[in-house]
């Protein structure tokens, strides 16, 4: 667990920088940058996340929901997404049917199936662009 935390602490700033740069195409097919405000602190957080396009929106996944609280902070709130070099505002909600969301995610990103199988308690968030 400590190794994962250390890896994220080192890798996330690098990934954020790449996603904001003209080189975003290296990562933006699979990763987006989620920006949100903390519920209690109001502090702004930015987090690179794995995503899959789903209809007009995107599906985000927390593979280890106990270790990450971002999904609690974004549910029912407006978030900012940096997807493929474009910034958009979206409304984030927990996926109503987790199994349907899991299946949609696996269809969109077939290589993610083994990862999703190892994460039976994964939480899915659907972000729909605001009009």
NORURSUL-V978314 format. One record per helix or strand of 3 or more residues. SS is the DSSP state (H for helix, E for strand). FROM is the first residue (numbers start at 1). LEN is the number of residues. If there is no record, write none. Layout:
ss={SS SS}
from={FROM FROM}
len={LEN LEN}
This chain:
ss={H H E E E H E E H H E}
from={2 22 31 44 57 70 77 86 98 110 123}
len={19 5 7 11 6 5 7 9 11 8 7}
